[in-house]
Amino acid sequence: MKRSKSIKLVVMATTTVSLAGCSDEPNLDGQVYKTEADCVAADFVPDEVCPVLMQAGKDINASSAPRYDTATLCAEQHGNNTCLYDTSNEGSYYAPQPVGYFVSGNLTGLTAAVASAALINNIRPLYPERGSRRYYTSHGYYVGNYGGTSWRTYDDAVKTTPKPAKVQTRTSVASRGGFGSRSSFGSRGG
């Protein structure tokens, strides 16, 4: 009996420590740019990094943007006039166009050479959620505006290497509850 009580206490203590490390609030600061000119004007990162930064965002978009088998399904998730038809070597699909690119505050103060090397881990394209003012990365991490030029997302949004997107069908979208639904209720997406 004593032995099982001590095991329960250890499990409870471990669970408490694990939960204390989780946060439902976005904890990574950054800015959002729609264009290279926006990036240069902001003075958030060195000007010479902006072209490379925008190209990295476009490359990430090309490989990891949400993909849908029909225009209707894409529009249902992201809104009208946001999706384009794409025929790449990976097949045919509809994908939303990014509304901008989240740039992590981890790049501020870095030299151009160092910042350029760190781009893939510090920029993510943002996509709209239909019928709301919410934006998400391709893997469903919420990115929110906290006043002015201040934006936030979760550390995991940029720590997680962008993976190639799979073409979603009505069934797969319904099973996950729609685009961005995982992170809109306080979880971090995935």
Secondary structure as UniProt FT lines:
FT   HELIX           2..20
FT   STRAND          28..33
FT   HELIX           36..42
FT   HELIX           47..49
FT   HELIX           50..64
FT   STRAND          67..68
FT   HELIX           71..78
FT   TURN            80..81
FT   STRAND          83..88
FT   TURN            89..90
FT   STRAND          91..96
FT   STRAND          100..104
FT   HELIX           105..107
FT   TURN            108..109
FT   HELIX           112..117
FT   HELIX           119..121
FT   STRAND          123..128
FT   TURN            130..131
FT   STRAND          135..136
FT   TURN            138..139
FT   STRAND          142..145
FT   TURN            148..149
FT   STRAND          151..153
FT   HELIX           155..159
FT   STRAND          167..168
FT   HELIX           170..176
FT   TURN            179..180
FT   HELIX           181..184
FT   TURN            185..186
//
